[in-house]
Amino acid sequence: MATNPLHALWAGPRPTHPRDRGPRDWVLVAVLICWSLVEAALRQDMAPGPLLLIAALAVLGPLLWRRTHPLVAVEVAFGTLTIIDVVRILTGVQGALPSSVSATLILTYALIRWGSAREATGGLGVILLWLPITYIAEDAGLWEAVAGYAIFLFAATLGAAIRYREKIRSRDIDQAKAREREQLARELHDTVAHHVSGIAIQAQAGRAVAASHPERAVEALAIIEDAATRTLTELRAIVGVLRASQDSEFAPQPGVAEVEQLATDGRTRPHVTVTLSGEFDDLSPAVGAAIYRLAQESVTNARRHARHATEVIVAVSGDADRIRLTIDDDGSSVAGGRAATGFGLVGMRERVSLLGGTFDAGPAAERGWRVEAVLPRTGTPR
């Protein structure tokens, strides 16, 4: 259901962590004070000095706290100006207030930009109370009053627009962070889980043959060492991304060429065979990485879940438009076997979908399990 922008703007709390006053705020106040002094010295149609001083201080002082305390700033500035204008009306004092009073437009903007809904409502009430009083004190005509209302409405509208834009930007940043966490979770599953699974399998094999074939146990330990080293390297790469201050990609990104590294020798069960055919030049890096991760995850699943499997066949073929990946194993297909609801299959299906491809996984026609994915050569994450 779509959210009304105005409702989203006013229903939300006060923006968090507004920028505190900085050098530019002090410069702004200093310039306006100097301008007020020059104006009071040169102009002959100004109000009496005490009123000018009070009006200038009432408007310029709150500018420094307009972000952190927007309602208080508006109440102090407009409340003081209201009292001054009432005094002018009752006493008949003539003369204009300093031009720096126009800084009330900045306070109006800040009220909507940084205030909560309650603060904005209360502050607008104070502003609307002041406007007709000041027009009476200035003896303004109808069109001058209409123009004044329009200017203050523009300041409030600008504050609302900037606030809503920042709200959308914050939401987009949160969504980007969520996507990044999801990607990292997928990378952890696809890389670390794959290597840890291989380590566990080799450890079990080494323990089984340690007594009768010590040399094979030593070979298993060497394989475990290599897998552990790769796992540590990839973990460091992922941690480096987490610590990075800006967006970066995992390096190096695996591709179709690395799929051949999943092949095993005849002493490891199940035996993994990899065949590559077709053209893989000018392949999108995202597609190449996806092909590798899909093959890696499928091989890991076969090792974990394919009962009595002796062989896993990984085939990658490329033509002018598409890349096709198929993984077949000869494990048992009895009822109650591998389900298609695990995180691994969900992640694989999502990878393919994001790249505009098709994905299918399930029992093969005769025996075992088949995973098939078809990806466009130029696919990019959506």
Contacts in CASP RR format, 6 or more apart in sequence:
PFRMAT RR
TARGET T0000
AUTHOR 0000-0000-0000
METHOD contacts of the structure
MODEL  1
MATNPLHALWAGPRPTHPRDRGPRDWVLVAVLICWSLVEAALRQDMAPGP
LLLIAALAVLGPLLWRRTHPLVAVEVAFGTLTIIDVVRILTGVQGALPSS
VSATLILTYALIRWGSAREATGGLGVILLWLPITYIAEDAGLWEAVAGYA
IFLFAATLGAAIRYREKIRSRDIDQAKAREREQLARELHDTVAHHVSGIA
IQAQAGRAVAASHPERAVEALAIIEDAATRTLTELRAIVGVLRASQDSEF
APQPGVAEVEQLATDGRTRPHVTVTLSGEFDDLSPAVGAAIYRLAQESVT
NARRHARHATEVIVAVSGDADRIRLTIDDDGSSVAGGRAATGFGLVGMRE
RVSLLGGTFDAGPAAERGWRVEAVLPRTGTPR
5 164 0 8 1.000
8 164 0 8 1.000
8 167 0 8 1.000
9 160 0 8 1.000
9 163 0 8 1.000
9 164 0 8 1.000
9 167 0 8 1.000
10 117 0 8 1.000
10 120 0 8 1.000
11 117 0 8 1.000
12 116 0 8 1.000
12 117 0 8 1.000
13 116 0 8 1.000
14 114 0 8 1.000
14 115 0 8 1.000
14 116 0 8 1.000
14 119 0 8 1.000
15 113 0 8 1.000
15 114 0 8 1.000
15 115 0 8 1.000
15 163 0 8 1.000
15 166 0 8 1.000
18 67 0 8 1.000
18 68 0 8 1.000
18 114 0 8 1.000
19 67 0 8 1.000
20 67 0 8 1.000
20 68 0 8 1.000
21 64 0 8 1.000
21 65 0 8 1.000
21 67 0 8 1.000
21 68 0 8 1.000
25 63 0 8 1.000
25 64 0 8 1.000
26 64 0 8 1.000
28 63 0 8 1.000
29 60 0 8 1.000
29 61 0 8 1.000
29 63 0 8 1.000
29 64 0 8 1.000
32 56 0 8 1.000
32 60 0 8 1.000
32 63 0 8 1.000
32 100 0 8 1.000
32 103 0 8 1.000
33 56 0 8 1.000
33 60 0 8 1.000
33 100 0 8 1.000
35 98 0 8 1.000
35 99 0 8 1.000
35 100 0 8 1.000
36 52 0 8 1.000
36 56 0 8 1.000
36 60 0 8 1.000
36 98 0 8 1.000
36 99 0 8 1.000
36 100 0 8 1.000
39 46 0 8 1.000
39 98 0 8 1.000
39 99 0 8 1.000
39 100 0 8 1.000
40 46 0 8 1.000
40 49 0 8 1.000
40 52 0 8 1.000
40 98 0 8 1.000
43 96 0 8 1.000
45 95 0 8 1.000
45 96 0 8 1.000
46 52 0 8 1.000
46 95 0 8 1.000
46 96 0 8 1.000
46 97 0 8 1.000
46 98 0 8 1.000
47 55 0 8 1.000
47 88 0 8 1.000
47 93 0 8 1.000
47 94 0 8 1.000
47 95 0 8 1.000
47 96 0 8 1.000
47 97 0 8 1.000
48 93 0 8 1.000
51 84 0 8 1.000
51 87 0 8 1.000
51 88 0 8 1.000
51 93 0 8 1.000
51 97 0 8 1.000
52 97 0 8 1.000
52 98 0 8 1.000
54 80 0 8 1.000
54 84 0 8 1.000
55 80 0 8 1.000
55 81 0 8 1.000
55 84 0 8 1.000
55 97 0 8 1.000
55 98 0 8 1.000
55 101 0 8 1.000
56 98 0 8 1.000
56 100 0 8 1.000
56 101 0 8 1.000
58 76 0 8 1.000
58 77 0 8 1.000
58 79 0 8 1.000
58 80 0 8 1.000
58 81 0 8 1.000
58 84 0 8 1.000
59 77 0 8 1.000
59 80 0 8 1.000
59 81 0 8 1.000
59 100 0 8 1.000
59 101 0 8 1.000
59 103 0 8 1.000
59 104 0 8 1.000
59 107 0 8 1.000
60 100 0 8 1.000
60 103 0 8 1.000
61 77 0 8 1.000
62 72 0 8 1.000
62 73 0 8 1.000
62 74 0 8 1.000
62 76 0 8 1.000
62 77 0 8 1.000
62 107 0 8 1.000
63 73 0 8 1.000
63 103 0 8 1.000
63 106 0 8 1.000
63 107 0 8 1.000
65 72 0 8 1.000
65 73 0 8 1.000
66 73 0 8 1.000
66 106 0 8 1.000
66 107 0 8 1.000
66 110 0 8 1.000
66 111 0 8 1.000
66 114 0 8 1.000
67 110 0 8 1.000
67 113 0 8 1.000
67 114 0 8 1.000
68 114 0 8 1.000
70 107 0 8 1.000
70 110 0 8 1.000
70 111 0 8 1.000
70 113 0 8 1.000
70 114 0 8 1.000
70 115 0 8 1.000
70 119 0 8 1.000
71 111 0 8 1.000
71 115 0 8 1.000
71 119 0 8 1.000
71 122 0 8 1.000
71 123 0 8 1.000
73 107 0 8 1.000
73 110 0 8 1.000
73 111 0 8 1.000
74 107 0 8 1.000
74 108 0 8 1.000
74 111 0 8 1.000
74 123 0 8 1.000
74 126 0 8 1.000
74 127 0 8 1.000
75 123 0 8 1.000
75 126 0 8 1.000
77 104 0 8 1.000
77 107 0 8 1.000
78 104 0 8 1.000
78 107 0 8 1.000
78 123 0 8 1.000
78 126 0 8 1.000
78 127 0 8 1.000
78 129 0 8 1.000
78 130 0 8 1.000
79 126 0 8 1.000
79 130 0 8 1.000
81 97 0 8 1.000
81 101 0 8 1.000
81 104 0 8 1.000
81 130 0 8 1.000
81 134 0 8 1.000
82 126 0 8 1.000
82 129 0 8 1.000
82 130 0 8 1.000
82 133 0 8 1.000
82 134 0 8 1.000
84 97 0 8 1.000
85 130 0 8 1.000
85 133 0 8 1.000
85 134 0 8 1.000
85 136 0 8 1.000
85 137 0 8 1.000
86 133 0 8 1.000
86 137 0 8 1.000
87 93 0 8 1.000
88 137 0 8 1.000
89 133 0 8 1.000
89 136 0 8 1.000
89 137 0 8 1.000
96 138 0 8 1.000
104 127 0 8 1.000
104 152 0 8 1.000
105 151 0 8 1.000
105 152 0 8 1.000
105 155 0 8 1.000
106 155 0 8 1.000
108 127 0 8 1.000
108 152 0 8 1.000
108 155 0 8 1.000
108 156 0 8 1.000
109 155 0 8 1.000
109 156 0 8 1.000
109 158 0 8 1.000
109 159 0 8 1.000
110 159 0 8 1.000
111 119 0 8 1.000
111 120 0 8 1.000
111 123 0 8 1.000
111 124 0 8 1.000
111 127 0 8 1.000
111 156 0 8 1.000
112 120 0 8 1.000
112 156 0 8 1.000
112 159 0 8 1.000
112 160 0 8 1.000
112 163 0 8 1.000
113 159 0 8 1.000
113 160 0 8 1.000
113 162 0 8 1.000
113 163 0 8 1.000
114 163 0 8 1.000
124 156 0 8 1.000
127 152 0 8 1.000
131 145 0 8 1.000
131 148 0 8 1.000
131 149 0 8 1.000
131 152 0 8 1.000
132 145 0 8 1.000
135 141 0 8 1.000
135 144 0 8 1.000
135 145 0 8 1.000
180 247 0 8 1.000
184 238 0 8 1.000
184 241 0 8 1.000
184 242 0 8 1.000
186 293 0 8 1.000
186 347 0 8 1.000
186 350 0 8 1.000
186 351 0 8 1.000
187 238 0 8 1.000
187 250 0 8 1.000
188 238 0 8 1.000
189 297 0 8 1.000
189 343 0 8 1.000
189 344 0 8 1.000
189 347 0 8 1.000
190 293 0 8 1.000
190 296 0 8 1.000
190 297 0 8 1.000
191 231 0 8 1.000
191 234 0 8 1.000
191 238 0 8 1.000
191 296 0 8 1.000
192 231 0 8 1.000
192 234 0 8 1.000
192 235 0 8 1.000
193 300 0 8 1.000
194 296 0 8 1.000
194 297 0 8 1.000
194 299 0 8 1.000
194 300 0 8 1.000
195 227 0 8 1.000
195 228 0 8 1.000
195 230 0 8 1.000
195 231 0 8 1.000
195 234 0 8 1.000
196 231 0 8 1.000
197 300 0 8 1.000
197 303 0 8 1.000
197 304 0 8 1.000
198 227 0 8 1.000
198 300 0 8 1.000
198 303 0 8 1.000
199 224 0 8 1.000
199 227 0 8 1.000
199 228 0 8 1.000
199 231 0 8 1.000
201 303 0 8 1.000
202 220 0 8 1.000
202 221 0 8 1.000
202 223 0 8 1.000
202 224 0 8 1.000
202 227 0 8 1.000
203 220 0 8 1.000
203 224 0 8 1.000
205 216 0 8 1.000
205 220 0 8 1.000
205 268 0 8 1.000
205 269 0 8 1.000
206 216 0 8 1.000
206 217 0 8 1.000
206 220 0 8 1.000
206 221 0 8 1.000
207 217 0 8 1.000
209 216 0 8 1.000
209 217 0 8 1.000
209 220 0 8 1.000
210 217 0 8 1.000
216 267 0 8 1.000
219 267 0 8 1.000
237 250 0 8 1.000
237 251 0 8 1.000
238 250 0 8 1.000
241 248 0 8 1.000
241 249 0 8 1.000
241 250 0 8 1.000
253 285 0 8 1.000
253 289 0 8 1.000
254 288 0 8 1.000
254 289 0 8 1.000
254 292 0 8 1.000
254 293 0 8 1.000
255 285 0 8 1.000
255 288 0 8 1.000
255 289 0 8 1.000
255 291 0 8 1.000
255 292 0 8 1.000
256 276 0 8 1.000
256 280 0 8 1.000
256 283 0 8 1.000
256 288 0 8 1.000
256 291 0 8 1.000
256 292 0 8 1.000
256 316 0 8 1.000
256 323 0 8 1.000
257 280 0 8 1.000
258 292 0 8 1.000
259 274 0 8 1.000
259 276 0 8 1.000
259 291 0 8 1.000
259 292 0 8 1.000
259 295 0 8 1.000
259 314 0 8 1.000
259 316 0 8 1.000
260 274 0 8 1.000
260 276 0 8 1.000
262 272 0 8 1.000
262 274 0 8 1.000
262 295 0 8 1.000
262 296 0 8 1.000
262 299 0 8 1.000
262 314 0 8 1.000
263 272 0 8 1.000
263 273 0 8 1.000
263 274 0 8 1.000
263 314 0 8 1.000
264 271 0 8 1.000
264 272 0 8 1.000
265 271 0 8 1.000
269 309 0 8 1.000
269 310 0 8 1.000
270 302 0 8 1.000
270 303 0 8 1.000
270 306 0 8 1.000
270 309 0 8 1.000
270 310 0 8 1.000
270 311 0 8 1.000
270 312 0 8 1.000
270 329 0 8 1.000
270 330 0 8 1.000
270 331 0 8 1.000
271 310 0 8 1.000
271 311 0 8 1.000
271 312 0 8 1.000
272 299 0 8 1.000
272 311 0 8 1.000
272 312 0 8 1.000
272 314 0 8 1.000
273 311 0 8 1.000
273 312 0 8 1.000
273 313 0 8 1.000
273 314 0 8 1.000
274 295 0 8 1.000
274 314 0 8 1.000
274 315 0 8 1.000
274 316 0 8 1.000
275 313 0 8 1.000
275 314 0 8 1.000
275 315 0 8 1.000
275 316 0 8 1.000
276 316 0 8 1.000
276 317 0 8 1.000
277 315 0 8 1.000
277 316 0 8 1.000
277 317 0 8 1.000
277 318 0 8 1.000
278 317 0 8 1.000
278 318 0 8 1.000
278 319 0 8 1.000
279 318 0 8 1.000
279 319 0 8 1.000
279 320 0 8 1.000
280 318 0 8 1.000
280 323 0 8 1.000
282 377 0 8 1.000
283 323 0 8 1.000
283 377 0 8 1.000
284 355 0 8 1.000
284 376 0 8 1.000
284 377 0 8 1.000
284 378 0 8 1.000
284 379 0 8 1.000
284 380 0 8 1.000
286 355 0 8 1.000
286 379 0 8 1.000
286 380 0 8 1.000
286 381 0 8 1.000
287 323 0 8 1.000
287 355 0 8 1.000
287 375 0 8 1.000
287 376 0 8 1.000
287 377 0 8 1.000
287 378 0 8 1.000
287 379 0 8 1.000
288 323 0 8 1.000
290 351 0 8 1.000
290 352 0 8 1.000
290 355 0 8 1.000
290 373 0 8 1.000
290 375 0 8 1.000
291 316 0 8 1.000
291 323 0 8 1.000
291 325 0 8 1.000
291 373 0 8 1.000
291 375 0 8 1.000
293 348 0 8 1.000
293 351 0 8 1.000
294 325 0 8 1.000
294 327 0 8 1.000
294 348 0 8 1.000
294 351 0 8 1.000
294 352 0 8 1.000
294 371 0 8 1.000
294 373 0 8 1.000
295 314 0 8 1.000
295 316 0 8 1.000
295 325 0 8 1.000
295 327 0 8 1.000
297 344 0 8 1.000
297 347 0 8 1.000
297 348 0 8 1.000
298 312 0 8 1.000
298 314 0 8 1.000
298 327 0 8 1.000
298 348 0 8 1.000
298 371 0 8 1.000
299 312 0 8 1.000
299 314 0 8 1.000
299 327 0 8 1.000
301 338 0 8 1.000
301 344 0 8 1.000
301 345 0 8 1.000
301 369 0 8 1.000
302 309 0 8 1.000
302 312 0 8 1.000
302 327 0 8 1.000
302 329 0 8 1.000
302 331 0 8 1.000
302 369 0 8 1.000
303 312 0 8 1.000
305 337 0 8 1.000
305 338 0 8 1.000
306 312 0 8 1.000
306 329 0 8 1.000
306 330 0 8 1.000
306 331 0 8 1.000
306 332 0 8 1.000
306 338 0 8 1.000
306 368 0 8 1.000
306 369 0 8 1.000
307 331 0 8 1.000
307 332 0 8 1.000
307 334 0 8 1.000
307 337 0 8 1.000
308 331 0 8 1.000
308 332 0 8 1.000
309 329 0 8 1.000
309 330 0 8 1.000
309 331 0 8 1.000
309 332 0 8 1.000
309 368 0 8 1.000
310 330 0 8 1.000
310 331 0 8 1.000
311 329 0 8 1.000
311 330 0 8 1.000
312 327 0 8 1.000
312 328 0 8 1.000
312 329 0 8 1.000
313 326 0 8 1.000
313 327 0 8 1.000
313 328 0 8 1.000
313 329 0 8 1.000
314 325 0 8 1.000
314 326 0 8 1.000
314 327 0 8 1.000
315 324 0 8 1.000
315 325 0 8 1.000
315 326 0 8 1.000
315 327 0 8 1.000
315 328 0 8 1.000
316 323 0 8 1.000
316 324 0 8 1.000
316 325 0 8 1.000
317 323 0 8 1.000
317 324 0 8 1.000
318 324 0 8 1.000
318 377 0 8 1.000
320 377 0 8 1.000
321 376 0 8 1.000
321 377 0 8 1.000
322 374 0 8 1.000
322 375 0 8 1.000
322 376 0 8 1.000
322 377 0 8 1.000
323 374 0 8 1.000
323 375 0 8 1.000
323 376 0 8 1.000
323 377 0 8 1.000
324 372 0 8 1.000
324 373 0 8 1.000
324 374 0 8 1.000
325 371 0 8 1.000
325 372 0 8 1.000
325 373 0 8 1.000
325 374 0 8 1.000
325 375 0 8 1.000
326 370 0 8 1.000
326 371 0 8 1.000
326 372 0 8 1.000
327 370 0 8 1.000
327 371 0 8 1.000
327 372 0 8 1.000
328 364 0 8 1.000
328 368 0 8 1.000
328 369 0 8 1.000
328 370 0 8 1.000
329 368 0 8 1.000
329 369 0 8 1.000
330 367 0 8 1.000
330 368 0 8 1.000
331 367 0 8 1.000
331 368 0 8 1.000
331 369 0 8 1.000
332 367 0 8 1.000
332 368 0 8 1.000
333 363 0 8 1.000
333 364 0 8 1.000
333 367 0 8 1.000
333 368 0 8 1.000
333 369 0 8 1.000
338 362 0 8 1.000
338 369 0 8 1.000
340 361 0 8 1.000
340 362 0 8 1.000
345 361 0 8 1.000
348 359 0 8 1.000
348 361 0 8 1.000
348 371 0 8 1.000
348 373 0 8 1.000
349 359 0 8 1.000
349 361 0 8 1.000
352 358 0 8 1.000
352 359 0 8 1.000
352 373 0 8 1.000
352 375 0 8 1.000
353 359 0 8 1.000
354 381 0 8 1.000
354 382 0 8 1.000
355 375 0 8 1.000
355 376 0 8 1.000
355 379 0 8 1.000
355 380 0 8 1.000
355 381 0 8 1.000
355 382 0 8 1.000
356 375 0 8 1.000
356 376 0 8 1.000
356 379 0 8 1.000
356 382 0 8 1.000
357 373 0 8 1.000
357 374 0 8 1.000
357 375 0 8 1.000
357 376 0 8 1.000
358 373 0 8 1.000
358 374 0 8 1.000
359 372 0 8 1.000
359 373 0 8 1.000
360 370 0 8 1.000
360 371 0 8 1.000
360 372 0 8 1.000
360 373 0 8 1.000
361 369 0 8 1.000
361 370 0 8 1.000
361 371 0 8 1.000
361 372 0 8 1.000
362 369 0 8 1.000
362 370 0 8 1.000
362 371 0 8 1.000
363 369 0 8 1.000
363 370 0 8 1.000
364 370 0 8 1.000
END
